[in-house]
Amino acid sequence: MTTPTPADEAPICSARGCRAPAVWELRWNNPRLHEPDRRKSWLACADHRGSLGDFLDARGFLREVVALPGSPTLEA
């Protein structure tokens, strides 16, 4: 789970032990627990986008992956 950060700090990747700045938002929900339109979010750095996405996708939870506003991924 990602904790809110002050506005002057970059969001941090949600992968365990990672302190890298996040550039992706993985939006998901557990259909057994959440309403269909509810989205929870994990943040990911470039290195962990695949592994976090694979974890959620294997369980059928992943709904979408979007670049975080202001991240360099929007410029690429």
C-alpha positions in Angstrom: 0.0 0.0 0.0 1.3 3.5 -0.8 1.2 6.2 1.7 0.5 9.8 0.7 3.6 11.9 0.2 4.1 15.7 0.7 3.7 17.6 -2.5 7.4 18.4 -2.7 8.4 14.7 -2.6 8.3 12.3 -5.5 5.9 9.4 -5.2 7.7 6.1 -4.3 7.4 2.7 -5.9 5.0 0.3 -4.1 7.3 -2.7 -4.6 8.6 -4.1 -1.3 11.9 -2.4 -0.3 12.1 -0.2 -3.4 12.6 3.5 -2.8 12.8 4.6 -6.4 10.5 7.3 -7.8 7.3 6.0 -9.2 6.5 6.8 -12.9 3.5 4.4 -13.4 0.2 3.9 -11.7 -1.3 0.4 -11.8 -5.0 0.7 -11.2 -6.7 -2.5 -9.9 -9.6 -3.9 -8.0 -10.6 -7.3 -6.5 -14.0 -8.1 -8.0 -14.8 -10.2 -4.9 -14.4 -7.3 -2.6 -14.8 -4.1 -4.6 -17.5 -2.5 -6.7 -16.7 -2.8 -10.4 -15.9 0.9 -10.8 -13.7 1.2 -7.7 -10.0 1.4 -8.4 -7.1 1.0 -6.0 -3.6 2.0 -7.0 -0.1 0.7 -6.8 2.7 2.9 -7.9 5.7 1.5 -9.8 9.1 2.6 -10.9 10.3 1.5 -14.4 12.0 -1.6 -13.0 8.9 -2.9 -11.1 6.1 -2.1 -13.5 6.3 -5.6 -15.0 6.5 -7.6 -11.8 3.8 -5.6 -10.0 1.6 -5.7 -13.1 2.1 -9.5 -13.6 1.2 -10.1 -9.9 -2.1 -8.2 -10.3 -2.9 -9.6 -13.8 -2.3 -13.2 -12.7 -5.1 -12.7 -10.1 -7.4 -10.9 -12.6 -7.1 -7.7 -10.6 -5.3 -5.4 -13.0 -7.6 -2.9 -14.8 -5.2 -0.4 -16.4 -1.6 1.0 -16.3 -1.1 4.8 -16.7 1.8 7.1 -16.6 1.9 9.3 -13.5 1.4 13.0 -14.3 4.7 14.8 -14.6 6.7 11.5 -15.1 9.3 11.2 -17.9 7.2 8.3 -19.3 4.7 10.9 -20.7 7.5 12.5 -22.7 8.7 9.2 -24.3 
